[in-house]
Every structure is written in C-alpha cells, then in structure tokens.
Amino acid sequence: MFSRRVVAASASMLDVVRMAERAAASDAKVLLTGESGVGKDIIAHVIHAHSERAGGPFIAVNCAGLTESLLESELFGHEKGSFTGAYRERRGTLEMAHGGTLFLDEVGEMSLRMQALLLRFLESGELQRVGASERCERADVRVIAATNRNLAERVSTGEFREDLLYRLRVIHIQVPPLRDRRDDIRPLVAHFAAARKPPMEFTEAALELMEKYRWPGNVRELQNIVEQACWQTPSSTVDVGHLPACVHLTDTLRQQRERRRQVADDLYEALATGAYTFWEHVHPFFLSRDITRHDIRELVRRGLRTTRGSYRGLLPLFGMQPQDYQRFHNFLAAHDCKVGFREFRTANPESTSERRVKLPEMPVRPRAAAHDAEGTRN
C-alpha cells in the first residue's frame, strides 16, 4: 500500500510497530485486527522483515477473494485431474511458503469447512493436496492472519470456530483507524505526494481540511484521494479546491448541523454521484453522531422519492450490494429511521412507465356542482 514501509507519527501507531517488532522475535502466530484499509498487511510485512524468516518467502492470500474450493486449492495445492481444469499438479501457498511467512488476509471470511482444514494444518503442520490419497510432507510456515471482523462475535453466532480463534490469536495486534491517529495524516500525505513524479505538495489549508475528515476507508482511502487530488491540479501544489467533494462534505456537516435539510441534501448528492457509499461514509457519520436520525430519515425520503418507493432501489443508489437489503432494513428499524414507502409510489406518475397505458377519462362534474361541493367543505 505504501512501499511496505510504516509511515507513522502518532503514539498509537508507533506502539503497534513496536509490538510488531517484538512479535517478530518469536514464531508465534499473530492475529491482526482493524478496519479495512488501516494497513494490516504492512504490519504483517514488518513482522516478517524483522523475524528470522526474513530470508524466506512472504506470501499473502486474500481469503475473501476466493470461493471455498479455490481457496482450498490455493492453500493446499491439488493433484492433476482432481477437478475440472486441474490439468497439472500444483503446489499450494502453504507449501511454497515453507521457511517463510503466510499472510491470511480476511481470515474471518473462511467457511467452516476451510476453518477446519486450516486448524488441522496449524496443529500438525501436515499438508494434503486436493485429490491426493495421502498427506504430503510437513511445511514449516509461520501464519499471520488478519480480519476486519469481530471474530468473537462470529464465534458466538457459530460462524467461526472458537478453537481456530485461539490458535490464531496467540499474539493479538489491533491496528487503530486513521481517524484515531490524525497525527499520521500529514506524514502519510507527504509520503504519497513525494512518490509521484514530479513530487507534489499540499497547502496548509488542504492539510487542515484533510485532518477534519473521518477517513472511513482509512489509509487506503487517503492514498486514493492524494492521487486523485494530484491528478486534478495543473501545478505542483494541491489546494483545497483540488480535494474531492467527500472531504469538503465533512466540513459542511460540522458547520451546518442546524441545517438538517441541507445536510440530507449534501449526503444524498454525495451518494448519488458515487462519492459516498452508505456503509463506508453515512453509517460512520451516524455512529459518531455527526448526523442524526432525522438526517437519515430525510436521506431515505430523498432516495424513496427517486426510486418511487422501492427500498431495493436504494441499494445501488446508496452504493450497497443486493445482499445488504436485510442489513439495511435492520439498521433503519433498530434506530427508528424507517420511512413509509406508500406515499412515494404515486409520486410523479406522469414520468413513469406504468402510466404509458391511457386510462379511461373520469366524468367531469358540472361547474356548479363543484362550487356547491367546495362551499360545503368550507
């Protein structure tokens, strides 16, 4: 993410680096936890680089990016003809990492079956390729795992094995989010900007605005925004105006809390243009009390007005996945933010495809009768 070197100035992140260096002195398994984008992979590299295994391989596997069958083949290898497409035998990453370190990113996404296979390897060190009739030789591998999930909660719901959690969490290092270590923002910005050709600089005003932003995507988001801002400026100096809308919106939310309708408008615009997603931006704002239930309700109303009352239509509009439908409903219900959809089903009927069929004309009452009815109402 940034040349495999830790760039830190905050006390909390410097403590993490010191813990990683101490962990490197042993072969104990390490569990790295923290939000997505905080730099867990960098800390894994620090542990490997300071260990006696530094001369061996460092292999990373993203457990969330592979299906169960592919992940098993990736870790343990397979024999020729063991499944469709297995035209030749293949060594797994556990075997290839012999004498070095295997970094299992997003280990919390493993299926229960894969968790059992990993646990068996951690206990015995023995490998068995997919399609093999017997186990191969042992592999000497140090395993470092990382997750952005709360594994203790997943254990309580039966989604993660408790015995595997104990095996992986011999040493536990929690990497703090960027919003809790704002002293790291300036050195990180300087590092990313200096890596460009030609190097770029950020003005003091731009840096101050970036320090106010909550960084829901953490260091990964910071790197992307620095690259985006550098690309947009025609000179070698990045100013406030070159920063994307999401960074400016944080300042707007802080300054205009009393303008609730305006806050909802700003949030909706950021979601509709793709600058924000609901879970990465709006949800953290709500949890940190930068926005209120009223703001969420107003935001949902704007969305339902666009989707004509369809809650499912809010998913792509708010940058969510189809599988987030129930989670979104649960969030709205838990925080009393649900909005009735019926009033939006009949909004702007002329602009919808359902009105293409011409309806029979209603009989027109005589004008006098209409006046009489109006008088009666009055």
N, C-alpha and C positions, 0 to 999 in steps of 0.2 A: 504494500500500500504506500509506503514511502521509503523505498530503498532498504527495507529490512533494518532500519535503524530507529531507535526510540528517540523522538523529539519531545522533550518534556521539561517543564519548569515548575509545575505545581508540586506541592509536597505529597499529595496523594498518589500522583503518578510516579514520582521518584521512589516512593515506598514500594510500589508494585514492581519496579525494576529491581530494587534491592531484594525483594522476595524471590523474584525470578532467578537472580544470580545465586541466591542461597539454595534454591531448589535444584539448580544445575549441579551442585556438588554431590548429589545422590542420584540413584537410578529410580527413585520412587515415581509412581505415576502422578500426573498433575491434572487437575480439572480447572480450566479457566472459564469463568462465568462473566457475563456482562452483556449489555445491549449490542445489537448488530452495529458494526462499524466502529467499535471502540478501539480496535487494534489487538484483539486476542491472538491473531496469527503472528503479529510482531513479537508479542511476549513469548510465544512458543519458539520463535527463532532465537530469541535471547537465551532461553533455557538451553536450547541445543548448542548454540555457539559457545557458551561458557562451560559446557559439560565435557567429559572425557570422550564423548561420542562425536565431537565436533568434526573429526576427520571422516566420519561415516555419512551415509545419505540422510537427508531430511526430506520426507515425502508427506505431502498433505492430501487428504481425501475429504471431499465435501459430502457428508452422509445424506444431506437433504437433496442433493442434485442427482441421485441415482435411485432407481427402483430397487426393491429388495433383492431380486435375482441378480441384477447388475452389480449391486454393492457387494454381494457375496463373492461374485467372480472377481471384482476389483480387489477385495481384501485377500482372498484365499487362493485366487487363480483357478484355472479349470483345465481339464483334460480334453484332448482332441475328441470331438464328437459327443461331448457331454450334453450339448443342447444345440438347437438350430443356430447356425452361424459360427459354431466353435470349430473352425477349420484346422486349428493347430492348438497345441497346448500353450498355456500362458501362465507365467508366474504372477502371483498376487503381490500387492504392495507390502504386505507383511513379510513376505519372503524377500522382496527387493530391499526392504529397509533393514535387513539383518546387519547388526553392528551399529545401527543409527537410531533415528527417531521417526515415529509415525505420528502425524498430527491428524486427529479425527475431528474435523470441524462439524458443528451442528450435530453432535452425537445424540442429542435429545430427540432427533427425528427418526432414529432407527426403529424398525419394527421389533416386536417382542422376540420373534424368531432370530433376527440378526443379533439382538442383545444377548441371547443365549449362546450363539456361536462365538461372539466376542468374549463373553465371560469364560467359556471353555478354553479359549486360547490364552487369556490372561492368567488362568490358573495353571495350565500345563505347558504353555509355550509351543504346543504341537499344532501343526498345520495339516489340513486335509483339503485338497483341491476339489472343486465341484466335479463330480463324476468319477472321482478316484475311489477305489475299493478299500484303501487303507491310508493311514496318515503318513505324511512325509516327515522329514526331519524337523527338529525344533528350530525356532527362529529367535534370535536374541535381539529384541526390539524394545525400545522404551516408548511407551504410549503416552501422548499428551492429548487430552480431549478438551473440547470447547463447546459451549452452548449458550444461547441467549434465553433458554427456557429455565423455569424454576423446576429442577428435577425432583425436588422433594414433593412438590405439588403433583407432579406426574406420577410419582410413586404412590401417593395417596389415592389417585384415580385409577391405578392399575395399568398405566401407560408406560411405566419404566420400572425395570427390575431393581429392587432395593439392594440385592447383593451385588449387582453391577455398579450401582452408585457408590457403594462402599469401596469397591475395587478401584474405581477411577478417582475417587476423592481422597487419596492419601495426602496429597498437598492441594489445598484449595486457594486459588488466587482470584479475587474479584477485581475486575478492571472497571473503574468508575466511568460514567458517561462524561462526555465533553462539557456538558452544562455544569457539572460539579467540579470541573478543573479548568476554569476560564483562564487561568494564568498560562495555559498551554496554547491558547488560540493564536496569540501573536507569533511565538516561535514556529508554530506549525504553518501559519500563513507565509512567514518569511521563507521557510524551508521549501514549500511548494512553489512559491513565486520565483525563488532563486534557481529552481530546477529547470525553469523554462529558458528557451533561447530565442531572443535575448532575455536576461533576467528582468523581472518586473518588481515594482514597489507599490505598496498600498499607502494611501494617505492616512493621516491620523483620524480623520472623520470616518473613513471607511472602516478602519480597525475598531473604532469605538462602537459603530453600529453592529459589526460582526460580534463583538463581545456581548451585546444585548440579546442576540439571537439564541434560541434554545437548542439548536442543533439536534433535532430528533434523529437524524441519520449519523450523528457523531462525526468522527474524523473522516470517514469515507465521504460524507456529505460536504464537509469542509473542503476536501481536496477537489471535489467536483465543482463547487462554487468558485473556488480560486481559479480553476482552469476556465470556467465559463466567463468570469469577470475579466480575466486576462485576454481572452479571445475577443471580447466586445470592445475593449479600449483600443483606440488607434495609436496611443502613445505608450511610453514605458511606465506610466503612473496610473494606478487604478484608484478612482474616486468613488464617492457614494453612488453617483448616478450609474455606474457600471455594474453595481451589485444587483442580483435578480430580485424580483418582486417579493419573494418569500422572506428575505432578510428585512426588507422595508416594512413588511406587514407586521412583524413582531413589534416594531417600534410604534406602529399605528395602534395596535391593540393596547399597548401600555398607556399611550397618551389619550385614548378616546374611549375609555371604559364606560363613560356615561352615555356614549352614543351607541346604544346597543343595536339599533337597526343598522347603523353604518358598519359595525363590527361584523354582523352577519353578512352584509353585502360584500365586504372585503374577503371574508373567508370563502364565500360562495364563488367569487371571481377567481380566487386562487385555486380552488378545487376544479372549477370548470375549465380552466386553462391548463391544468396539469401541473401547476407549480407546487401544489399541495396534494397529499392524499389524506384520507380521513384518519387512518390508524397511525401514520407517521407524524402528522402535524396537528390536526384538530384534537385528537384524543389526548396527546400530551398537554396541549394548552388547557384542556378542561381539567385534567388531573392536577395541574399546577395552579388552578383557579385563575388563570389569565382570562378565561371566558366562563360564562355561567350557563345554567340550564336554559335560561331564556335565550341565550345566543344559539345553543344547539337546536332548540325548537324553531327559532327563526330560520336557521340554516336548513333544517329539514323541510320547513314550509316552502322555501325557495326551490329546493330540489323537487318536491312533490308537484309544485306548480309547473316545473319543466317537464316532468315525466307523466303529468296528468294523473297523479295519484298512485303511481306504481312504486312501491318500495323496492322491488327488484331492479327497477330502472335507476335507482340511486346508486347501485353498486358500481357500474362503470363511470357514472357521473362523479362519484366521490373517490375514484381510484381504488375500489375494493374488488376482490375476487368473488366469483359466484359462491364459493364455499363459505364466505363471510356473512351470508344472509342471516343465519340464525344468530351468529355472534353479534351482529349489528342490532338486531331486534332485542336481544338480551340486554345489550348496553343501554338502549333507549328506555326499555322497561325498568331496568334497575335504577335509573337516575331520573325517572319521571319525565322523559323527554319525548315520548311518543306523540305524534300528531295524527289526528283523524285524516284519512285519505279521501273520504267520500266527497268533500267539498271541492276537491281538485279534479274529480273525474268528469265534471261537466264544465270545467273552465275552458274558455276559448274553443267552443265546439266547432266553429267555422273553420279552424285551422287543422282539424284532424281528419284522418282518412275515413273515420266512421260516418262522417256527415256527407260523404260523396253521394250516397243514395238520397234521392229527393223525397222528402217526407210529404205526406198529404197536407194541404193547406188547412189551417184551422178556420172555422167560420168566424167572420168579423161581426162583433156586436154593433148594433146601431149606436151612433154617437150619443144620442140622448140617453140611451140605457147606460152607456159608460159614464156619463155625467151623473146620472142618478146613483150609480154604484159608488162613484167617488164621493158624492155627497153623503151617502150612507156611512162610508168609512170615516169621513171627517166628523 
